[in-house]
Amino acid sequence: MQYRDKNYLSFGVMTLIIGGLVLLVLLLYGWQSGQELPLWPALAVVAVNVVAAIRLVLVRKRAQQQLGRSGQARSEDR
């Protein structure tokens, strides 16, 4: 819980926010300039967002499991 007390956003959440903003900027650029969206940068941004989302879910599940284990250990000590 110390990590949450010190930081408001985790690294995974910041990665998703930045990736989403970059994708939005790419879409706005394509819309304003009338050019097609550059495919490879868009795919790179989407890939980063997907990997970051998966990582965020796995980290969250791991944290919940550790909290469950520490709760069980504390109840066994009593």
CNS distance restraints for C-alpha pairs under 8 A (distance, minus, plus):
assign (resid   1 and name CA) (resid   5 and name CA) 6.38 0.50 0.50
assign (resid   2 and name CA) (resid   6 and name CA) 6.33 0.50 0.50
assign (resid   3 and name CA) (resid   7 and name CA) 6.10 0.50 0.50
assign (resid   4 and name CA) (resid   8 and name CA) 6.31 0.50 0.50
assign (resid   4 and name CA) (resid   9 and name CA) 7.94 0.50 0.50
assign (resid   9 and name CA) (resid  13 and name CA) 6.13 0.50 0.50
assign (resid   9 and name CA) (resid  14 and name CA) 6.50 0.50 0.50
assign (resid  10 and name CA) (resid  14 and name CA) 6.37 0.50 0.50
assign (resid  11 and name CA) (resid  15 and name CA) 6.15 0.50 0.50
assign (resid  12 and name CA) (resid  16 and name CA) 6.33 0.50 0.50
assign (resid  12 and name CA) (resid  52 and name CA) 5.79 0.50 0.50
assign (resid  12 and name CA) (resid  53 and name CA) 7.18 0.50 0.50
assign (resid  12 and name CA) (resid  55 and name CA) 7.13 0.50 0.50
assign (resid  12 and name CA) (resid  56 and name CA) 5.41 0.50 0.50
assign (resid  13 and name CA) (resid  17 and name CA) 6.24 0.50 0.50
assign (resid  13 and name CA) (resid  56 and name CA) 7.31 0.50 0.50
assign (resid  14 and name CA) (resid  18 and name CA) 6.11 0.50 0.50
assign (resid  15 and name CA) (resid  19 and name CA) 5.96 0.50 0.50
assign (resid  15 and name CA) (resid  49 and name CA) 7.30 0.50 0.50
assign (resid  15 and name CA) (resid  52 and name CA) 6.55 0.50 0.50
assign (resid  16 and name CA) (resid  20 and name CA) 5.97 0.50 0.50
assign (resid  16 and name CA) (resid  49 and name CA) 5.55 0.50 0.50
assign (resid  16 and name CA) (resid  52 and name CA) 6.37 0.50 0.50
assign (resid  16 and name CA) (resid  53 and name CA) 6.96 0.50 0.50
assign (resid  17 and name CA) (resid  21 and name CA) 6.19 0.50 0.50
assign (resid  18 and name CA) (resid  22 and name CA) 6.17 0.50 0.50
assign (resid  19 and name CA) (resid  23 and name CA) 6.23 0.50 0.50
assign (resid  19 and name CA) (resid  45 and name CA) 5.88 0.50 0.50
assign (resid  19 and name CA) (resid  46 and name CA) 7.60 0.50 0.50
assign (resid  19 and name CA) (resid  48 and name CA) 6.95 0.50 0.50
assign (resid  19 and name CA) (resid  49 and name CA) 5.89 0.50 0.50
assign (resid  20 and name CA) (resid  24 and name CA) 6.15 0.50 0.50
assign (resid  20 and name CA) (resid  45 and name CA) 7.85 0.50 0.50
assign (resid  20 and name CA) (resid  49 and name CA) 7.33 0.50 0.50
assign (resid  21 and name CA) (resid  25 and name CA) 6.16 0.50 0.50
assign (resid  22 and name CA) (resid  26 and name CA) 6.22 0.50 0.50
assign (resid  22 and name CA) (resid  45 and name CA) 7.19 0.50 0.50
assign (resid  23 and name CA) (resid  27 and name CA) 6.22 0.50 0.50
assign (resid  23 and name CA) (resid  42 and name CA) 6.52 0.50 0.50
assign (resid  23 and name CA) (resid  45 and name CA) 6.35 0.50 0.50
assign (resid  23 and name CA) (resid  46 and name CA) 7.64 0.50 0.50
assign (resid  24 and name CA) (resid  28 and name CA) 6.12 0.50 0.50
assign (resid  25 and name CA) (resid  29 and name CA) 5.99 0.50 0.50
assign (resid  26 and name CA) (resid  30 and name CA) 6.26 0.50 0.50
assign (resid  26 and name CA) (resid  37 and name CA) 6.76 0.50 0.50
assign (resid  26 and name CA) (resid  38 and name CA) 7.82 0.50 0.50
assign (resid  26 and name CA) (resid  42 and name CA) 7.22 0.50 0.50
assign (resid  27 and name CA) (resid  31 and name CA) 6.17 0.50 0.50
assign (resid  27 and name CA) (resid  37 and name CA) 6.51 0.50 0.50
assign (resid  28 and name CA) (resid  32 and name CA) 5.99 0.50 0.50
assign (resid  29 and name CA) (resid  33 and name CA) 5.93 0.50 0.50
assign (resid  29 and name CA) (resid  37 and name CA) 7.84 0.50 0.50
assign (resid  30 and name CA) (resid  34 and name CA) 5.65 0.50 0.50
assign (resid  30 and name CA) (resid  35 and name CA) 5.06 0.50 0.50
assign (resid  30 and name CA) (resid  36 and name CA) 5.55 0.50 0.50
assign (resid  30 and name CA) (resid  37 and name CA) 5.14 0.50 0.50
assign (resid  31 and name CA) (resid  35 and name CA) 7.03 0.50 0.50
assign (resid  31 and name CA) (resid  36 and name CA) 7.93 0.50 0.50
assign (resid  37 and name CA) (resid  42 and name CA) 7.32 0.50 0.50
assign (resid  38 and name CA) (resid  42 and name CA) 6.27 0.50 0.50
assign (resid  39 and name CA) (resid  43 and name CA) 6.10 0.50 0.50
assign (resid  40 and name CA) (resid  44 and name CA) 6.08 0.50 0.50
assign (resid  41 and name CA) (resid  45 and name CA) 6.23 0.50 0.50
assign (resid  42 and name CA) (resid  46 and name CA) 6.21 0.50 0.50
assign (resid  43 and name CA) (resid  47 and name CA) 6.03 0.50 0.50
assign (resid  44 and name CA) (resid  48 and name CA) 6.22 0.50 0.50
assign (resid  45 and name CA) (resid  49 and name CA) 6.22 0.50 0.50
assign (resid  46 and name CA) (resid  50 and name CA) 6.18 0.50 0.50
assign (resid  47 and name CA) (resid  51 and name CA) 6.15 0.50 0.50
assign (resid  48 and name CA) (resid  52 and name CA) 5.97 0.50 0.50
assign (resid  49 and name CA) (resid  53 and name CA) 6.02 0.50 0.50
assign (resid  50 and name CA) (resid  54 and name CA) 6.24 0.50 0.50
assign (resid  51 and name CA) (resid  55 and name CA) 6.10 0.50 0.50
assign (resid  52 and name CA) (resid  56 and name CA) 5.99 0.50 0.50
assign (resid  53 and name CA) (resid  57 and name CA) 6.26 0.50 0.50
assign (resid  54 and name CA) (resid  58 and name CA) 6.25 0.50 0.50
assign (resid  55 and name CA) (resid  59 and name CA) 6.09 0.50 0.50
assign (resid  56 and name CA) (resid  60 and name CA) 6.10 0.50 0.50
assign (resid  57 and name CA) (resid  61 and name CA) 6.17 0.50 0.50
assign (resid  58 and name CA) (resid  62 and name CA) 6.12 0.50 0.50
assign (resid  59 and name CA) (resid  63 and name CA) 6.13 0.50 0.50
assign (resid  60 and name CA) (resid  64 and name CA) 6.25 0.50 0.50
assign (resid  61 and name CA) (resid  65 and name CA) 6.21 0.50 0.50
assign (resid  62 and name CA) (resid  66 and name CA) 6.21 0.50 0.50
assign (resid  63 and name CA) (resid  67 and name CA) 6.18 0.50 0.50
assign (resid  64 and name CA) (resid  68 and name CA) 6.14 0.50 0.50
assign (resid  65 and name CA) (resid  69 and name CA) 6.18 0.50 0.50
assign (resid  66 and name CA) (resid  70 and name CA) 6.12 0.50 0.50
assign (resid  67 and name CA) (resid  71 and name CA) 6.04 0.50 0.50
assign (resid  68 and name CA) (resid  72 and name CA) 6.20 0.50 0.50
assign (resid  69 and name CA) (resid  73 and name CA) 6.14 0.50 0.50
assign (resid  70 and name CA) (resid  74 and name CA) 6.13 0.50 0.50
assign (resid  71 and name CA) (resid  75 and name CA) 6.23 0.50 0.50
assign (resid  72 and name CA) (resid  76 and name CA) 6.15 0.50 0.50
assign (resid  73 and name CA) (resid  77 and name CA) 6.30 0.50 0.50
assign (resid  74 and name CA) (resid  78 and name CA) 6.74 0.50 0.50
